[in-house]
Amino acid sequence: MGDCLRKGTIYKVSLSGGNQTKFLADAFVGAPYVLAFDWIGRNLFVGNRKASNFEVVKVDGEQDFRRVILSNDGTELGVARPKAMTLDPEAGMLYWLDEGGFGVNAKLGSVQMDGNNSQILLKDGVNYVESLTIDLFNKRLYWSQRSDAVIYSISAEGKDKKPIVSSGISKPIGLTVYNNKLYYLDPIFEVVQRVDLPDGVIL
C-alpha cells in the first residue's frame, strides 16, 4: 500500500470455489496486513501496518460491527507495524509480532481480545521477524526470524524462551502447530518441514 490515506480491502471466497467478493463494504484506511479468526466469538482480527492498529470485525449478522481495539498510543505498549498475529480464543488473548517503528520497539506482544492489558512479552533480540503461531494445548508461542534463521519458542506468559530449530533453515515462514508437531515453509530451500515438539527434531 502507499500512504495512510490509501485504502485496503479484505475479500472472501468460498472454499468450494467461485468469485471473490468484498468482505466489508467500507475499506480499511491504510494497509491491512495480518488476519486471525476467533472461531468462538466469530470475529475477524485485522492488523494494519499503515494505520498502526488492530481492528475486530464481526463476521456474522446483518449489521457490520467493527472497532479498533489497540493502536499506537505513543507508548511502547502500542502497535507499530504488526508482522504476524495469532489468537487463543479460549483464553481471550491476541499475540503479535511487531517490527517496530513510530516510537514502538520491535517486540512480541500480547493483549486481551477486547483491547485491554497490552503487554510486552519479549523485545530483546526480536529482529526481522516473520511468522507466529501458538500451541493451544501447551500454551506456547512459536515464531521465526530471518535475521538468524531460527525458530524460537516461549510460554504464553513470556517466559522460558528457547530455540527450537536453528540449523538447516534459511527463511522459516508459515508456522503452524498440530498434534505436537510444528510445520513450517522455507521458500529459500523450497521445502515444507515437520518438527517434533518439544525438542525440535526435524522429521
N, C-alpha and C positions, 0 to 999 in steps of 0.2 A: 504494500500500500504506500501512498505518498504521505502528505502531511496529515495532521489530525482532523482536517476538515473533510478529507476523503472518507467515503463510507464503504463498509464491508458488509457482505451478505452471507448468511448461512442457508444452505439448501438442504432439502430432504429428498430421498428417493427410496422406493420400495425395494426390499431385498430380493424380491422376485423379478425386479427389472422395471423399466418404464422411464418416463421423463422425470427430470429433476424439477422441483418446484421450490419457491422461496419458503423458508420455514417461518419467517415473520414478514409482515407487510412493511414494517419500518426497519430500515437498515441500521447497522451499528456504526456509530461515529468512530473512526479510527481503523484499527486492524485486528479483528477477532482472529486469534491465532491458535488457541488450545480449547478443547472441549472435553467435558466429562459428564456422564449421565448418572443421576441419582435414581436408581430403579425402585427405591422405596417411596420417595416423595414425588416421583415422576417429574423431576426438574432437570433442566439442562444448565450446566455452569459453563460460562464463556470467559476466557481470559483474553484481554485486549492489550496488545503491546504498545499501541499508539496512545490510546486513552488512559493507559496505566490503571486498569481496574479489572475487577471480576463482577460479572453480572449473573443473576439467576433468572431463568425463563421457565415458566410453566408450560409443559408440552401438551397437556390435556385441557379440555374445556373450550367453550366458545369464546370466552373473553381472554385476550392476551394479558399475561401478567409478567412483568419483568422489573427488576430493580438492581441497582448497584449495591453489592454487599461489602466491597472493600476497594479502596482507591489509594492513590498516592497522597497521603495527608501531610506530607512534609517531614515525617518521622521515618526511622529505619524499619518500622513495623508495617509500612505501606507497601504498595505494589509499584514496580517499575516496568520491567519487561518480562512477563511470565513466559517461560520457555516450555514447561511441561506441567501437567496437573493430574492428580488422582484423588479419588474420593473414598471415604469409609462411611457410607450412609448409615450403617448400624450405630456407629459412634457419633455421627453428625459432624464429621471432620472433612475439611478440604486441605490437601497438601500441595505445595507447588515449588518448582524450581524457578528462581528469578535471576536473570542475567545482570540485574542491577542497572543503575543509572538514575538521574534525576534526584540525587540525594539518598538513594537506597542502595545498600551494598548487595552484591551477588550473594544469594543465600538459598537455603532450603527452609521454607516457611510453612506454618500451619495456621488455620483459622477455623472457627466453627462455621458450619454451613449457613448460619444466619448472619455471618459477618462479625461476630463478637470474638474477643480474646485472640487477636492475632499474635503469633509468637515466632521468634527465630529459633529454629531447631539447630541450624548449623550455618556458619558463614566463613569460618576459617578453611581455606583450601577448596572452596567451591569456585571452580573456574571452568569456563567453556562447557557448560552443562548441556546435556542432550535429552535424555528420556527419564521418566519417573514412573514407578508402579508400586503397588502395595500388595503384600501378602496378608489378606484379610484374616486368615485363621491365626497366624502367628504375630500379627500386628507389627510387621517390619516393612520398612520402605527400602526400595532398591532404586538407585539412579546411576546414570553413566555420565562420564566426562570424556570429551575428545582430547583434552589437553594432555592427559597422562594415560589415555586409553585404559580406563579402569571402571569396573562396575563395583559400586560400594553398597553397603547395607547399614542401616541404622534403625533403632527402635522408633516407634511412633512418638515416643516422648523425647527423642533427640539424644539418646544415649547409646553406647556400645557401637560406635562406628567401626566398620572393618571392611577391608577389600574382599570381594567375592571372586572376581575374575580380573587378573592383572597381567596375563600373558596370552599370546596367540590371538589378540584382538587389535583392531585398528580404530574403528569408529562405531562403537556399540550404540544402536538406536532401537526403538520399537520394543521396549522391555514389557514383558507380561509374566505373571506367575500363575501356575496352575498345578495342583496336586503335588506340591513340594518340588516343583521344577520351575526354573527360570528360563524363559525363552528370550532371545534377542536376535536382531538382524545386524549384520555387519556388511554394509554396502561396498566397502573397500575390498574385503576378501570375498564378497559375493556368497555369503553363507548365512543360513539360519541355524543358530546353535541352541542346544538344550543343556542346561546346567543343573546338576543335582544340588539341592539345598538341604542343610545349611552350609555344607562345606565347600561348595563352589567347584565341584569336579565336573569338567566338560564331558558329556556323554557321547 
